[in-house]
Amino acid sequence: MSELDPNYPVMEIAISLVAYAPLASGHERVIEGDIAAVRKPNEGIGREEAKHYMWMRVEGLEESEFAKLTDYIVDSTSNIIYDKRRYCIPLEKLYEADPEFDIDLALEEDHIYQPFLVVDYDDRTFEFLLEDGHLPFQVSGLIYDKVIGDYL
């Protein structure tokens, strides 16, 4: 995690915790770690969002660059989408950034694991930890671009 940088916005991203087998055509579907959503900071998330996506706050890009994090991978010659998401945060890389992150628990299908949220399991509310001193993650070296084959 980083110090807050006033030059870049803090954004929230949803990372997929489920994977689906590729289609018969070979086109990829969502896999673990894919960035599924990007939004401006909010108070929390809903119960259904918490089941399939892990939410976290990140910084280090311009707002227009954040918008690209949900792009598809498109074949340049046929213009056909062949991968659901271009950008991802490999769960192993997230563990390197935060050794308290539990990959096995994150992938456990019947368990809601939101390590970067305050979770009230009785009320089913999920609120971000930023106000409790948990700073956003720095994008650099954390988000992987599947087209380039390297980290941002």
N, C-alpha and C positions, 0 to 999 in steps of 0.2 A: 504494500500500500504506500501511498505517497503523501506528501504535504499538499494541501489544497493549492492549486495553481489558478490565480485569478485570470490568466490569459485564455483558459480553455473552459468550456462548460462541463459541468458534471452531468452525466447521462446515466440512465438505467438501461440495462440490457437483460434479456431473458435468454438463457442458455438451455437448449434441449437436453433432457435427461433420458430420453427414449430414442431408440433407433429402429428403423424399419428396413427390411431387406430391399436391395435394389429391385427395380422393376425388371420384367423379362427382357426388356429392350436394353438393359444395362444402365439405364438412367438411375442416378442415385436418388435416394429419398433422404429424409432428415436422419441425421446420426447424432450420437451423443456429442455435446459440445458445440453444435451448430448455434449460431446466433439467430434467434427467431424473431426478436422484437427489440426495438430501441425506442426510448421515450424520454421526455424531460422528467426530472425528479417528481415523484408523486409521494403520497403518504404511505402507500403499501400496495399489496396485491390481493386478489380474490382467492378463494379456496381452490377453484378449478385451475387457476394459473399456477398455484403452488404444487399441484400434483405432477405436472409434466415438465415444468421449467424451473430452473434455479435463477433467481434474480440477484443482480449485484449492481453496484454503482461503479462507474469508470470515468476517467478523464484522460485528456491528452490529445484530443482531436478537435477540429473545428466542428461546429454543429452540422454543416453541410457534409463533412466527411463521415460523421456518425450515421447519417441517413443512408449511406452506401453499405453499411454493415449487414443489411438484410438482402443484399443483391443475390440473384441467382448466378449460376455459371452458364453461359450461353455459348454454344458452338458457333464460332465466328463464320464458318462457311455456310452452315444450314440454318442458322438462327434458331436452333432448337435448344430448349433448356435441357441440360443433361445432369445438373446437380442442383438440388433444392437450395442449398446455401453456399455462398462463396467463402464466407468468413466463419471462423469458429474459435473457441477457446478450448484447446485440448485439456481434458480434466487433469492429466498428469502435469501439465504446465501450471494449472491453477494450484495444484498441490505444492509445486515448487515455490509459488508466490506466497502461499499460506499453508504451512505444514499442518495446521489444525484442520484443514479441509479433508473430509473423509470420502474418498472416491467410492468405496463399496456402499456406504450409507446413501450417497447421492443416487446411486443406480438401483437401489432396492425399490422394487416396483410398488409395494404397498405402504411405503413410508414417505411422509412429507419431510424433506430435508431442505431447510433454508438457512444455511449457516450465516448468511449476511443480513438476516432479518430478525427482529424480535418476534417470536411466535407465541401466541396465546392459544394453546390447543383447545381450551374450553370455549372461548369465544370465536375461535377460528379466524383470528385477525393476524395479519402479517405486516409488520411495520419495519421500515428501514432503520439500521443502526447508526446512521451518520451522526445523529445528534448525541449518541453515546460515545463519541470519540473514535468510531470506526471510519477511517478515511476511505475515499474511493481508490480503486486499483488504478494504476497507471497503465494505459493501453500498450505502450511500447514494450515489445517482447512478450506480450500476453496473447494478442489476437493474431491468429494465423490466417494468411491469405492462401487459399488452395490453388489459385491460378498461378501466382508468383512462386509459391512453394516456400514462403518465408514469413517471418513475423513482421508485423508493422513496427 
